[in-house]
Amino acid sequence: MSRVFGIRFSTEDKDSLVASVLQEDVPAGGGLRMVATANADHVVNLLRNQHFRVAYRTAWATTADGAPVALYARWRGAGVPGRVPGRDLFAALMPGLVTERHRPFFVVSRDRTGELLRQRLVDR
């Protein structure tokens, strides 16, 4: 699989990726599995921020969130099935999360977004 912007993109579509996240066993003793959803801002941060690059290198899966990223990655032969925006991915994941098994952690761009997400999880 080729890299684009230094990213190794997942070749799974949204539904397949959701199934993988919900069905795959977590390593003994737990384990962090980060799913990154690359957009144009992330590409810029990958160029400028070493810690951001390290985080992306350790991602369990990376999707093409933004349309420009998805189009460019497909053009470069990365095997990207299309856009898998974080918003759509997490909306599809939410109903399948099990309290005893899953401990989601979200990095969001605004405090308000985080609060709305927290409240949605608490309500669920």
All heavy atoms as an XYZ file, in Angstrom:
968
protein
N       0.855     -1.169      0.000
C       0.000      0.000      0.000
C       0.905      1.237      0.000
O       1.825      1.353      0.783
C      -0.882     -0.052      1.253
C      -1.822      1.090      1.389
S      -2.818      1.035      2.910
C      -3.173     -0.673      3.106
N       0.605      2.152     -0.870
C       1.437      3.354     -0.958
C       1.026      4.388      0.083
O      -0.081      4.370      0.601
C       1.326      3.944     -2.365
O       0.001      4.367     -2.620
N       1.969      5.277      0.349
C       1.716      6.369      1.293
C       1.492      7.651      0.508
O       2.158      7.892     -0.486
C       2.894      6.543      2.241
C       3.028      5.414      3.232
C       4.195      5.669      4.185
N       4.291      4.616      5.149
C       3.766      4.672      6.371
N       3.159      5.756      6.780
N       3.877      3.663      7.203
N       0.595      8.458      1.003
C       0.318      9.771      0.433
C       0.348     10.762      1.590
O      -0.290     10.521      2.620
C      -1.057      9.792     -0.273
C      -1.364     11.168     -0.821
C      -1.116      8.743     -1.374
N       1.095     11.839      1.441
C       1.312     12.805      2.523
C       1.988     12.131      3.719
O       1.849     12.569      4.851
C       0.007     13.459      2.999
C      -0.827     14.089      1.946
C      -2.103     13.625      1.672
C      -0.353     15.174      1.222
C      -2.895     14.219      0.713
C      -1.134     15.770      0.246
C      -2.407     15.302     -0.020
N       2.650     11.010      3.488
C       3.258     10.255      4.573
C       2.258      9.400      5.335
O       2.583      8.821      6.362
N       1.044      9.315      4.826
C      -0.040      8.589      5.493
C      -0.291      7.266      4.777
O      -0.373      7.210      3.557
C      -1.344      9.418      5.471
C      -1.159     10.760      6.171
C      -2.491      8.634      6.095
C      -2.324     11.719      5.949
N      -0.450      6.216      5.563
C      -0.888      4.919      5.039
C      -2.399      4.842      5.284
O      -2.855      4.625      6.397
C      -0.163      3.787      5.759
C      -0.497      2.405      5.226
C       0.241      1.307      5.977
N       0.327      1.513      7.410
C      -0.607      1.108      8.292
N      -1.687      0.492      7.888
N      -0.438      1.320      9.583
N      -3.169      5.068      4.228
C      -4.624      5.107      4.358
C      -5.230      3.711      4.405
O      -4.753      2.787      3.752
C      -5.244      5.850      3.167
C      -5.074      7.335      3.229
C      -4.061      7.963      2.523
C      -5.924      8.112      3.998
C      -3.894      9.332      2.569
C      -5.764      9.487      4.051
C      -4.748     10.095      3.344
N      -6.315      3.589      5.154
C      -7.096      2.360      5.172
C      -7.788      2.207      3.820
O      -8.214      3.188      3.215
C      -8.160      2.435      6.276
O      -9.037      1.326      6.175
N      -7.905      0.985      3.366
C      -8.614      0.722      2.119
C     -10.047      0.260      2.376
O     -10.763     -0.092      1.451
C      -7.870     -0.340      1.284
O      -7.730     -1.526      2.070
C      -6.503      0.167      0.854
N     -10.459      0.296      3.642
C     -11.821     -0.112      3.999
C     -12.785      1.060      3.853
O     -12.440      2.192      4.161
C     -11.872     -0.609      5.447
C     -11.079     -1.874      5.689
C     -11.237     -2.368      7.107
O     -12.210     -3.097      7.368
O     -10.404     -1.999      7.951
N     -14.004      0.760      3.433
C     -15.031      1.797      3.420
C     -15.578      1.944      4.840
O     -15.179      1.215      5.751
C     -16.134      1.483      2.401
C     -16.938      0.233      2.747
O     -16.832     -0.300      3.870
O     -17.697     -0.221      1.875
N     -16.477      2.887      5.029
C     -16.985      3.195      6.376
C     -17.584      1.972      7.061
O     -17.240      1.661      8.203
C     -18.011      4.318      6.315
C     -18.589      4.662      7.683
C     -19.744      5.619      7.602
C     -20.826      5.012      6.828
N     -22.169      5.106      7.136
N     -18.471      1.263      6.394
C     -19.151      0.134      7.029
C     -18.169     -0.979      7.410
O     -18.278     -1.570      8.485
C     -20.244     -0.414      6.110
C     -21.376      0.578      5.907
O     -21.576      1.460      6.782
O     -22.062      0.493      4.878
N     -17.217     -1.245      6.543
C     -16.221     -2.271      6.824
C     -15.320     -1.863      7.988
O     -14.994     -2.677      8.854
C     -15.392     -2.519      5.566
O     -14.401     -3.467      5.809
N     -14.940     -0.598      8.019
C     -14.093     -0.106      9.106
C     -14.833     -0.152     10.437
O     -14.271     -0.566     11.457
C     -13.625      1.315      8.793
C     -12.573      1.903      9.722
C     -11.333      1.027      9.799
C     -12.203      3.301      9.264
N     -16.103      0.231     10.442
C     -16.916      0.161     11.665
C     -16.980     -1.282     12.158
O     -16.784     -1.549     13.344
C     -18.330      0.733     11.431
C     -19.274      0.369     12.569
C     -18.262      2.244     11.258
N     -17.220     -2.216     11.259
C     -17.280     -3.626     11.645
C     -15.941     -4.080     12.235
O     -15.911     -4.790     13.239
C     -17.661     -4.493     10.444
N     -14.839     -3.660     11.634
C     -13.513     -4.023     12.146
C     -13.284     -3.472     13.542
O     -12.775     -4.166     14.419
C     -12.413     -3.504     11.219
O     -12.443     -4.154      9.986
N     -13.651     -2.227     13.752
C     -13.455     -1.598     15.062
C     -14.286     -2.312     16.118
O     -13.803     -2.607     17.208
C     -13.814     -0.098     15.026
C     -13.874      0.490     16.435
C     -12.822      0.680     14.168
N     -15.520     -2.619     15.810
C     -16.416     -3.208     16.804
C     -16.171     -4.692     17.029
O     -16.443     -5.195     18.108
C     -17.870     -2.967     16.404
C     -18.317     -1.510     16.397
C     -19.752     -1.395     15.909
C     -18.149     -0.870     17.762
N     -15.639     -5.403     16.042
C     -15.476     -6.848     16.174
C     -14.076     -7.280     16.545
O     -13.893     -8.345     17.093
C     -15.884     -7.529     14.874
C     -17.357     -7.407     14.608
C     -17.762     -8.016     13.278
O     -16.949     -8.570     12.560
N     -19.030     -7.890     12.947
N     -13.091     -6.477     16.244
C     -11.717     -6.893     16.493
C     -11.429     -6.921     17.988
O     -11.804     -6.027     18.728
C     -10.738     -5.959     15.794
C      -9.334     -6.485     15.855
C      -8.460     -5.872     14.786
O      -8.894     -5.772     13.649
O      -7.340     -5.511     15.146
N     -10.723     -7.970     18.398
C     -10.351     -8.100     19.796
C      -9.278     -7.083     20.152
O      -8.345     -6.854     19.389
C      -9.822     -9.508     20.092
C     -10.916    -10.553     20.013
O     -12.080    -10.206     20.283
O     -10.610    -11.704     19.677
N      -9.425     -6.506     21.327
C      -8.413     -5.589     21.854
C      -7.319     -6.442     22.465
O      -7.604     -7.451     23.105
C      -9.047     -4.643     22.901
C      -8.002     -3.763     23.540
C     -10.142     -3.810     22.262
N      -6.046     -6.065     22.282
C      -4.948     -6.852     22.860
C      -5.095     -7.029     24.364
O      -5.698     -6.186     25.042
C      -3.711     -6.011     22.547
C      -4.106     -5.104     21.447
C      -5.586     -4.885     21.588
N      -4.544     -8.114     24.883
C      -4.578     -8.375     26.324
C      -4.044     -7.166     27.075
O      -3.053     -6.568     26.684
C      -3.758     -9.610     26.649
N      -4.720     -6.803     28.138
C      -4.302     -5.642     28.921
C      -4.773     -4.331     28.324
O      -4.321     -3.266     28.698
N      -5.691     -4.413     27.368
C      -6.183     -3.190     26.740
C      -5.344     -2.831     25.543
O      -4.672     -3.644     24.954
N      -5.390     -1.595     25.194
C      -4.614     -1.150     24.044
C      -5.326     -0.008     23.361
O      -6.536     -0.027     23.240
N      -4.558      0.934     22.967
C      -5.103      2.092     22.283
C      -5.096      1.843     20.797
O      -4.086      1.415     20.239
C      -4.257      3.324     22.609
C      -4.641      4.626     21.941
C      -5.998      5.093     22.431
C      -3.592      5.682     22.232
N      -6.221      2.077     20.163
C      -6.307      1.976     18.715
C      -6.889      3.292     18.210
O      -8.063      3.557     18.361
C      -7.173      0.809     18.297
C      -6.559     -0.518     18.683
C      -7.384     -1.662     18.234
N      -8.737     -1.477     18.713
C      -9.753     -2.245     18.374
N      -9.586     -3.233     17.564
N     -10.958     -2.027     18.852
N      -6.023      4.087     17.633
C      -6.458      5.398     17.150
C      -6.868      5.308     15.693
O      -6.177      4.699     14.881
C      -5.320      6.410     17.285
C      -5.739      7.793     16.831
S      -4.453      9.019     16.992
C      -3.474      8.680     15.542
N      -7.998      5.921     15.400
C      -8.445      6.087     14.027
C      -8.332      7.573     13.716
O      -8.972      8.398     14.367
C      -9.903      5.606     13.829
C     -10.354      5.848     12.404
C     -10.028      4.124     14.200
N      -7.502      7.905     12.746
C      -7.321      9.299     12.338
C      -8.136      9.540     11.070
O      -8.218      8.667     10.209
C      -5.853      9.579     12.078
N      -8.735     10.704     10.982
C      -9.546     11.065      9.826
C      -8.909     12.289      9.171
O      -9.132     13.418      9.593
C     -11.005     11.323     10.234
O     -11.045     12.324     11.252
C     -11.663     10.055     10.774
N      -8.106     12.045      8.154
C      -7.270     13.082      7.546
C      -8.067     14.072      6.705
O      -8.838     13.689      5.829
C      -6.197     12.428      6.679
N      -7.824     15.347      6.995
C      -8.376     16.421      6.174
C      -7.231     17.362      5.814
O      -6.084     17.120      6.179
C      -9.515     17.136      6.913
C      -9.073     17.723      8.240
O      -7.950     18.158      8.404
N      -9.972     17.724      9.199
N      -7.521     18.428      5.103
C      -6.472     19.338      4.638
C      -5.703     19.953      5.810
O      -4.475     20.109      5.741
C      -7.066     20.425      3.751
N      -6.380     20.289      6.893
C      -5.702     20.845      8.066
C      -4.709     19.840      8.643
O      -3.618     20.202      9.058
C      -6.743     21.251      9.117
C      -6.097     21.867     10.341
O      -5.404     22.893     10.198
O      -6.266     21.304     11.445
N      -5.071     18.576      8.659
C      -4.169     17.538      9.159
C      -2.923     17.447      8.279
O      -1.817     17.272      8.798
C      -4.863     16.183      9.205
C      -5.896     16.078     10.275
N      -6.384     14.873     10.707
C      -6.541     17.020     11.002
C      -7.287     15.068     11.664
N      -7.396     16.369     11.851
N      -3.099     17.552      6.972
C      -1.954     17.478      6.067
C      -0.970     18.602      6.378
O       0.247     18.389      6.445
C      -2.411     17.524      4.589
C      -1.224     17.675      3.653
C      -3.209     16.263      4.251
N      -1.479     19.798      6.607
C      -0.620     20.932      6.969
C       0.085     20.648      8.292
O       1.291     20.859      8.428
C      -1.436     22.243      7.041
C      -0.603     23.375      7.632
C      -1.950     22.615      5.661
N      -0.650     20.147      9.275
C      -0.050     19.839     10.578
C       0.984     18.714     10.486
O       1.955     18.710     11.245
C      -1.123     19.484     11.604
C      -1.718     20.710     12.229
O      -1.027     21.430     12.941
N      -2.979     20.974     11.944
N       0.788     17.787      9.573
C       1.780     16.728      9.381
C       3.114     17.304      8.913
O       4.176     16.791      9.259
C       1.276     15.696      8.369
C       0.197     14.750      8.897
C      -0.463     14.009      7.751
C       0.775     13.782      9.905
N       3.060     18.369      8.141
C       4.278     19.030      7.672
C       4.961     19.834      8.775
O       6.178     19.927      8.824
C       3.955     19.967      6.510
C       3.486     19.308      5.224
C       2.996     20.356      4.242
C       4.601     18.472      4.622
N       4.181     20.401      9.668
C       4.694     21.361     10.648
C       4.924     20.809     12.047
O       5.672     21.392     12.825
C       3.721     22.532     10.771
C       3.576     23.320      9.508
C       2.595     24.430      9.694
N       2.493     25.218      8.470
C       1.577     26.136      8.261
N       0.685     26.401      9.189
N       1.557     26.789      7.131
N       4.274     19.719     12.397
C       4.240     19.288     13.787
C       4.731     17.841     13.920
O       4.042     16.902     13.516
C       2.810     19.427     14.321
C       2.692     19.150     15.786
O       3.319     18.253     16.323
N       1.840     19.918     16.445
N       5.890     17.670     14.511
C       6.486     16.342     14.662
C       5.598     15.420     15.503
O       5.448     14.241     15.192
C       7.867     16.443     15.294
C       8.507     15.094     15.512
C       9.854     15.188     16.197
O      10.371     16.263     16.441
N      10.415     14.052     16.523
N       5.001     15.926     16.564
C       4.147     15.099     17.427
C       2.914     14.614     16.668
O       2.465     13.487     16.859
C       3.736     15.874     18.680
C       4.901     16.277     19.525
N       5.717     15.374     20.161
C       5.398     17.501     19.817
C       6.659     16.011     20.818
N       6.495     17.311     20.621
N       2.394     15.468     15.818
C       1.250     15.098     14.995
C       1.647     13.964     14.044
O       0.899     12.996     13.872
C       0.773     16.336     14.218
C      -0.658     16.279     13.781
C      -1.685     16.485     14.683
C      -0.970     16.061     12.451
C      -3.007     16.453     14.276
C      -2.284     16.032     12.033
C      -3.308     16.225     12.947
N       2.841     14.054     13.442
C       3.335     13.003     12.547
C       3.477     11.678     13.290
O       3.111     10.629     12.772
C       4.677     13.404     11.925
C       4.565     14.395     10.803
C       5.871     14.554     10.047
N       6.987     14.994     10.878
C       7.279     16.261     11.146
N       6.523     17.231     10.679
N       8.323     16.552     11.897
N       4.020     11.738     14.495
C       4.183     10.518     15.292
C       2.816      9.895     15.578
O       2.640      8.676     15.461
C       4.946     10.809     16.608
C       4.891      9.621     17.555
C       6.384     11.195     16.302
N       1.851     10.718     15.943
C       0.502     10.208     16.211
C      -0.072      9.522     14.977
O      -0.644      8.429     15.068
C      -0.405     11.345     16.671
N       0.099     10.134     13.835
C      -0.415      9.537     12.605
C       0.299      8.223     12.279
O      -0.330      7.279     11.813
C      -0.290     10.515     11.431
C      -1.610     11.150     11.063
C      -2.125     12.197     11.805
C      -2.344     10.683      9.987
C      -3.337     12.774     11.474
C      -3.562     11.256      9.649
C      -4.054     12.301     10.402
O      -5.262     12.851     10.065
N       1.588      8.164     12.517
C       2.337      6.933     12.240
C       1.861      5.778     13.107
O       1.992      4.619     12.724
C       3.832      7.151     12.455
C       4.530      7.575     11.187
C       6.035      7.584     11.366
N       6.442      8.976     11.239
C       7.179      9.645     12.092
N       7.647      9.076     13.161
N       7.454     10.903     11.894
N       1.353      6.085     14.288
C       0.914      5.032     15.198
C      -0.588      4.754     15.103
O      -1.097      3.923     15.856
C       1.270      5.397     16.661
O       0.610      6.612     17.008
C       2.768      5.542     16.832
N      -1.279      5.417     14.196
C      -2.722      5.211     14.051
C      -3.018      3.776     13.620
O      -2.316      3.200     12.783
C      -3.306      6.190     13.045
N      -4.038      3.210     14.191
C      -4.489      1.872     13.834
C      -5.086      1.887     12.431
O      -4.912      0.953     11.661
C      -5.498      1.409     14.884
C      -6.102      0.071     14.652
C      -5.506     -1.150     14.847
C      -7.419     -0.202     14.190
N      -6.384     -2.152     14.539
C      -7.569     -1.597     14.133
C      -8.496      0.603     13.833
C      -8.750     -2.211     13.726
C      -9.671     -0.001     13.430
C      -9.789     -1.398     13.382
N      -5.788      2.969     12.111
C      -6.363      3.155     10.773
C      -6.453      4.648     10.500
O      -6.647      5.444     11.419
C      -7.753      2.526     10.686
N      -6.317      5.008      9.235
C      -6.457      6.400      8.825
C      -7.370      6.464      7.619
O      -7.171      5.730      6.648
C      -5.092      7.021      8.468
O      -4.230      6.910      9.596
C      -5.235      8.484      8.099
N      -8.365      7.325      7.706
C      -9.288      7.506      6.594
C      -9.056      8.862      5.944
O      -8.449      9.749      6.532
C     -10.757      7.442      7.065
O     -11.057      8.614      7.843
C     -11.040      6.190      7.875
N      -9.569      9.005      4.740
C      -9.541     10.288      4.044
C     -10.851     10.995      4.363
O     -11.901     10.638      3.850
C      -9.381     10.081      2.544
N     -10.787     11.969      5.240
C     -11.968     12.700      5.675
C     -12.379     13.748      4.649
O     -13.503     13.773      4.180
C     -11.685     13.348      7.033
C     -12.870     14.095      7.613
O     -13.486     14.912      6.897
O     -13.162     13.887      8.796
N     -11.456     14.618      4.296
C     -11.761     15.714      3.378
C     -11.752     15.283      1.925
O     -10.993     14.406      1.519
N     -12.604     15.922      1.119
C     -12.695     15.598     -0.306
C     -11.363     15.805     -1.029
O     -10.957     14.931     -1.813
C     -13.807     16.410     -0.962
N     -10.644     16.922     -0.808
C      -9.363     17.071     -1.509
C      -8.367     15.975     -1.150
O      -7.639     15.478     -2.020
C      -8.847     18.441     -1.034
C     -10.051     19.167     -0.571
C     -10.981     18.117     -0.036
N      -8.341     15.575      0.101
C      -7.429     14.511      0.540
C      -7.821     13.194     -0.120
O      -6.974     12.461     -0.640
C      -7.411     14.381      2.077
C      -6.619     13.161      2.519
C      -6.850     15.643      2.706
N      -9.107     12.880     -0.129
C      -9.574     11.631     -0.733
C      -9.276     11.592     -2.229
O      -8.786     10.585     -2.747
C     -11.070     11.449     -0.487
N      -9.546     12.684     -2.923
C      -9.298     12.724     -4.365
C      -7.810     12.577     -4.683
O      -7.426     11.817     -5.577
C      -9.838     14.025     -4.956
C     -11.354     14.135     -5.029
C     -11.773     15.549     -5.416
C     -11.916     13.125     -6.020
N      -6.977     13.301     -3.958
C      -5.543     13.228     -4.198
C      -5.005     11.833     -3.883
O      -4.197     11.279     -4.633
C      -4.797     14.295     -3.393
C      -3.336     14.378     -3.736
C      -2.918     14.954     -4.926
C      -2.374     13.859     -2.876
C      -1.571     15.010     -5.256
C      -1.026     13.920     -3.195
C      -0.627     14.501     -4.385
O       0.695     14.553     -4.710
N      -5.454     11.248     -2.774
C      -5.002      9.913     -2.385
C      -5.416      8.877     -3.435
O      -4.620      7.992     -3.788
C      -5.549      9.540     -1.012
N      -6.609      8.992     -3.966
C      -7.053      8.067     -5.011
C      -6.233      8.258     -6.274
O      -5.832      7.297     -6.921
C      -8.534      8.255     -5.299
C      -9.405      7.751     -4.153
C     -10.842      7.964     -4.428
N     -11.350      6.773     -5.107
C     -12.572      6.639     -5.524
N     -13.443      7.613     -5.371
N     -12.962      5.536     -6.113
N      -5.964      9.506     -6.606
C      -5.167      9.824     -7.791
C      -3.762      9.241     -7.672
O      -3.188      8.793     -8.650
C      -5.134     11.341     -7.988
C      -4.347     11.790     -9.174
C      -4.671     11.637    -10.495
C      -3.095     12.471     -9.142
N      -3.703     12.178    -11.278
C      -2.710     12.698    -10.473
C      -2.263     12.909     -8.107
C      -1.525     13.337    -10.809
C      -1.087     13.552     -8.454
C      -0.732     13.764     -9.785
N      -3.234      9.222     -6.446
C      -1.882      8.699     -6.194
C      -1.876      7.181     -5.990
O      -0.845      6.596     -5.728
C      -1.274      9.376     -4.965
C      -1.009     10.859     -5.119
C       0.059     11.120     -6.154
N       1.252     10.372     -5.802
C       2.458     10.878     -5.687
N       2.657     12.133     -5.934
N       3.468     10.108     -5.346
N      -3.033      6.539     -6.103
C      -3.098      5.087     -6.027
C      -3.056      4.504     -4.630
O      -2.599      3.373     -4.438
N      -3.539      5.243     -3.648
C      -3.496      4.773     -2.259
C      -4.581      3.749     -1.933
O      -4.626      3.244     -0.818
C      -3.602      5.964     -1.301
N      -5.461      3.437     -2.867
C      -6.500      2.444     -2.616
C      -7.619      2.941     -1.725
O      -8.356      2.155     -1.143
N      -7.745      4.255     -1.613
C      -8.790      4.853     -0.778
C     -10.143      4.633     -1.455
O     -10.305      4.993     -2.616
C      -8.514      6.364     -0.581
C      -9.648      7.041      0.144
C      -7.207      6.565      0.153
N     -11.117      4.041     -0.737
C     -12.418      3.771     -1.353
C     -13.272      5.029     -1.548
O     -14.308      4.977     -2.190
C     -13.085      2.819     -0.358
C     -12.472      3.173      0.951
C     -11.050      3.576      0.641
N     -12.858      6.126     -1.000
C     -13.616      7.378     -1.029
C     -13.488      8.048      0.324
O     -12.703      7.632      1.159
N     -14.276      9.074      0.522
C     -14.241      9.774      1.805
C     -14.857      8.922      2.904
O     -15.869      8.271      2.700
C     -15.049     11.072      1.713
C     -14.400     12.146      0.906
C     -15.219     13.420      0.946
N     -15.216     13.955      2.306
C     -16.212     14.654      2.831
N     -17.294     14.909      2.138
N     -16.130     15.094      4.069
N     -14.219      8.970      4.057
C     -14.790      8.406      5.284
C     -14.609      9.490      6.335
O     -13.641      9.482      7.100
C     -14.115      7.088      5.706
C     -14.774      6.541      6.970
C     -14.164      6.057      4.587
N     -15.537     10.457      6.363
C     -15.419     11.547      7.336
C     -15.560     11.054      8.769
O     -16.337     10.134      9.054
C     -16.584     12.474      6.973
C     -16.981     12.091      5.585
C     -16.663     10.633      5.466
N     -14.812     11.678      9.669
C     -14.891     11.313     11.081
C     -16.302     11.390     11.614
O     -16.740     10.509     12.356
N     -17.020     12.424     11.217
C     -18.404     12.596     11.676
C     -19.252     11.380     11.311
O     -19.993     10.853     12.131
C     -18.972     13.864     11.050
C     -20.404     14.109     11.353
C     -20.914     15.314     10.583
N     -22.320     15.465     10.812
C     -22.875     16.555     11.312
N     -22.140     17.589     11.600
N     -24.162     16.609     11.506
N     -19.147     10.917     10.071
C     -19.932      9.762      9.630
C     -19.443      8.475     10.288
O     -20.247      7.624     10.676
C     -19.851      9.613      8.113
C     -20.468     10.779      7.364
O     -21.162     11.608      7.994
O     -20.234     10.866      6.138
N     -18.135      8.345     10.413
C     -17.563      7.151     11.024
C     -18.015      7.010     12.472
O     -18.485      5.949     12.892
C     -16.033      7.208     10.941
C     -15.276      6.051     11.564
C     -15.577      4.750     10.844
C     -13.780      6.333     11.541
N     -17.895      8.078     13.241
C     -18.257      7.995     14.648
C     -19.759      7.872     14.854
O     -20.198      7.190     15.777
C     -17.655      9.150     15.428
C     -16.156      9.082     15.456
C     -15.395     10.143     15.024
C     -15.506      7.941     15.883
C     -14.013     10.073     15.017
C     -14.123      7.856     15.890
C     -13.376      8.927     15.453
N     -20.556      8.488     13.978
C     -22.012      8.315     14.074
C     -22.376      6.850     13.854
O     -23.284      6.323     14.505
C     -22.717      9.208     13.063
N     -21.677      6.176     12.959
C     -21.939      4.762     12.703
C     -21.406      3.874     13.837
O     -21.966      2.815     14.110
C     -21.310      4.348     11.371
N     -20.324      4.314     14.482
C     -19.747      3.538     15.585
C     -20.566      3.617     16.871
O     -20.667      2.643     17.615
C     -18.338      4.036     15.902
C     -17.201      3.517     15.063
C     -15.932      4.296     15.348
C     -16.991      2.033     15.312
N     -21.129      4.776     17.144
C     -21.780      5.038     18.430
C     -22.787      3.969     18.849
O     -22.735      3.506     19.985
C     -22.449      6.410     18.424
C     -21.499      7.563     18.219
S     -20.258      7.723     19.483
C     -21.194      8.572     20.697
N     -23.704      3.543     17.976
C     -24.689      2.546     18.430
C     -24.075      1.199     18.810
O     -24.661      0.459     19.587
C     -25.613      2.381     17.219
C     -25.402      3.587     16.387
C     -23.985      4.007     16.623
N     -22.896      0.880     18.288
C     -22.285     -0.414     18.562
C     -21.325     -0.433     19.736
O     -20.825     -1.494     20.109
N     -21.044      0.726     20.333
C     -20.120      0.769     21.460
C     -20.727      0.103     22.685
O     -21.894      0.296     22.996
C     -19.740      2.210     21.791
C     -18.959      2.965     20.712
C     -18.705      4.393     21.154
C     -17.660      2.266     20.376
N     -19.928     -0.682     23.372
C     -20.356     -1.399     24.570
C     -19.528     -0.870     25.734
O     -18.293     -0.882     25.691
C     -20.120     -2.923     24.403
C     -20.503     -3.670     25.666
C     -20.873     -3.442     23.192
N     -20.198     -0.392     26.781
C     -19.522      0.245     27.909
C     -18.413     -0.615     28.499
O     -17.338     -0.123     28.810
C     -20.548      0.595     29.012
O     -21.566      1.404     28.443
C     -19.903      1.320     30.163
N     -18.650     -1.914     28.654
C     -17.673     -2.802     29.271
C     -16.460     -3.050     28.371
O     -15.426     -3.503     28.836
C     -18.316     -4.155     29.620
C     -19.424     -4.076     30.632
C     -20.751     -3.583     30.036
O     -20.973     -3.736     28.815
O     -21.546     -3.021     30.799
N     -16.573     -2.771     27.106
C     -15.521     -3.122     26.152
C     -14.851     -1.915     25.504
O     -13.666     -1.954     25.197
C     -16.134     -3.998     25.068
C     -15.163     -4.514     24.088
C     -15.821     -5.551     23.214
N     -14.839     -6.004     22.251
C     -15.113     -6.323     21.029
N     -16.348     -6.272     20.604
N     -14.176     -6.713     20.219
N     -15.586     -0.863     25.267
C     -15.063      0.276     24.519
C     -14.927      1.511     25.402
O     -15.811      1.806     26.195
C     -15.994      0.603     23.340
C     -16.164     -0.532     22.400
N     -17.334     -1.243     22.310
C     -15.309     -1.088     21.518
C     -17.199     -2.192     21.406
N     -15.982     -2.123     20.906
N     -13.852      2.206     25.228
C     -13.586      3.454     25.939
C     -13.187      4.499     24.897
O     -12.004      4.741     24.672
C     -12.445      3.280     26.941
C     -12.703      2.222     27.979
C     -13.344      2.846     29.205
N     -13.381      1.877     30.278
C     -14.507      1.385     30.744
N     -15.651      1.758     30.248
N     -14.484      0.529     31.732
N     -14.165      5.092     24.235
C     -13.822      6.051     23.171
C     -13.184      7.318     23.729
O     -13.514      7.777     24.818
C     -15.165      6.362     22.511
C     -16.175      6.084     23.566
C     -15.606      4.970     24.417
N     -12.248      7.835     22.979
C     -11.573      9.094     23.310
C     -11.561      9.907     22.029
O     -11.139      9.424     20.986
C     -10.139      8.812     23.772
C      -9.361     10.060     24.071
C      -9.447     10.656     25.318
C      -8.552     10.639     23.113
C      -8.727     11.801     25.605
C      -7.828     11.784     23.384
C      -7.923     12.367     24.636
N     -12.051     11.110     22.100
C     -12.183     11.939     20.913
C     -11.346     13.202     21.058
O     -11.333     13.813     22.115
C     -13.645     12.350     20.702
C     -14.577     11.182     20.552
C     -15.210     10.632     21.646
C     -14.802     10.632     19.302
C     -16.067      9.556     21.509
C     -15.662      9.551     19.149
C     -16.295      9.009     20.258
N     -10.672     13.566     20.003
C      -9.985     14.847     19.932
C     -10.824     15.711     19.001
O     -11.060     15.331     17.847
C      -8.546     14.698     19.384
C      -7.881     16.058     19.258
C      -7.735     13.776     20.283
N     -11.293     16.821     19.525
C     -12.179     17.695     18.756
C     -11.571     19.083     18.636
O     -10.666     19.447     19.381
C     -13.579     17.779     19.400
C     -14.263     16.421     19.397
C     -13.503     18.294     20.820
N     -12.090     19.845     17.694
C     -11.505     21.158     17.406
C     -12.012     22.270     18.318
O     -11.372     23.305     18.435
C     -11.770     21.521     15.949
O     -13.161     21.544     15.703
N     -13.153     22.068     18.936
C     -13.737     23.125     19.767
C     -14.283     22.532     21.066
O     -14.793     21.417     21.089
C     -14.880     23.808     19.027
C     -14.435     24.564     17.806
C     -15.624     25.261     17.139
N     -15.185     25.873     15.911
C     -15.297     25.306     14.712
N     -15.842     24.124     14.591
N     -14.869     25.939     13.644
N     -14.202     23.315     22.138
C     -14.743     22.871     23.428
C     -16.228     22.542     23.311
O     -16.699     21.565     23.888
C     -14.542     23.948     24.500
C     -13.088     24.097     24.919
O     -12.287     23.174     24.659
O     -12.751     25.146     25.508
N     -16.957     23.359     22.578
C     -18.410     23.156     22.428
C     -18.698     21.802     21.774
O     -19.604     21.088     22.181
C     -19.023     24.297     21.609
C     -20.491     24.156     21.357
C     -21.304     24.434     22.609
N     -22.720     24.333     22.297
C     -23.594     23.703     23.054
N     -23.224     23.207     24.203
N     -24.844     23.630     22.704
N     -17.905     21.450     20.774
C     -18.078     20.158     20.108
C     -17.847     19.031     21.103
O     -18.613     18.063     21.154
C     -17.101     20.033     18.923
O     -17.317     21.114     18.027
C     -17.267     18.713     18.204
N     -16.803     19.152     21.902
C     -16.505     18.141     22.914
C     -17.616     18.003     23.931
O     -17.981     16.890     24.328
N     -18.168     19.124     24.357
C     -19.256     19.092     25.333
C     -20.504     18.434     24.745
O     -21.158     17.638     25.411
C     -19.575     20.502     25.837
C     -20.678     20.553     26.867
C     -20.466     19.621     28.067
O     -19.319     19.427     28.500
O     -21.475     19.078     28.580
N     -20.834     18.761     23.507
C     -21.994     18.138     22.857
C     -21.792     16.636     22.708
O     -22.717     15.855     22.959
C     -22.250     18.784     21.490
C     -22.773     20.211     21.521
C     -22.732     20.823     20.121
C     -24.182     20.265     22.090
N     -20.604     16.229     22.338
C     -20.302     14.805     22.211
C     -20.355     14.113     23.564
O     -20.937     13.038     23.707
C     -18.923     14.617     21.568
C     -18.463     13.197     21.353
C     -19.438     12.413     20.488
C     -17.079     13.208     20.712
N     -19.784     14.729     24.584
C     -19.825     14.162     25.938
C     -21.264     13.955     26.382
O     -21.640     12.891     26.882
C     -19.083     15.056     26.923
C     -18.980     14.445     28.326
C     -18.562     15.454     29.373
N     -19.599     16.424     29.655
C     -20.709     16.186     30.368
N     -20.936     14.991     30.855
N     -21.593     17.132     30.577
N     -22.092     14.973     26.169
C     -23.486     14.887     26.589
C     -24.232     13.791     25.830
O     -25.028     13.052     26.422
C     -24.207     16.230     26.392
C     -25.568     16.270     27.056
C     -25.510     15.973     28.548
O     -24.762     16.614     29.269
N     -26.275     15.002     29.014
N     -23.924     13.650     24.560
C     -24.572     12.600     23.773
C     -24.194     11.216     24.311
O     -25.028     10.327     24.418
C     -24.177     12.731     22.313
C     -24.867     11.738     21.433
C     -24.651     12.024     19.978
N     -25.309     11.022     19.184
C     -25.096     10.837     17.910
N     -24.262     11.609     17.274
N     -25.704      9.900     17.257
N     -22.921     11.045     24.672
C     -22.479      9.771     25.225
C     -23.108      9.493     26.583
O     -23.526      8.372     26.873
C     -20.957      9.736     25.325
C     -20.216      9.616     24.004
C     -18.729      9.922     24.202
C     -20.411      8.256     23.385
N     -23.194     10.517     27.431
C     -23.817     10.367     28.748
C     -25.282     10.010     28.586
O     -25.800      9.101     29.263
C     -23.634     11.658     29.591
C     -24.528     11.622     30.824
C     -22.170     11.836     29.990
N     -25.984     10.670     27.696
C     -27.396     10.396     27.464
C     -27.623      8.974     26.969
O     -28.617      8.344     27.316
C     -27.984     11.385     26.451
C     -28.091     12.799     26.996
O     -27.937     12.992     28.226
O     -28.306     13.732     26.174
N     -26.672      8.483     26.183
C     -26.779      7.137     25.639
C     -26.595      6.117     26.750
O     -27.125      5.092     26.818
C     -25.727      6.932     24.540
C     -25.863      5.628     23.846
C     -24.808      5.549     22.756
N     -24.790      4.248     22.202
C     -24.137      3.214     22.720
N     -23.413      3.352     23.785
N     -24.191      2.031     22.158
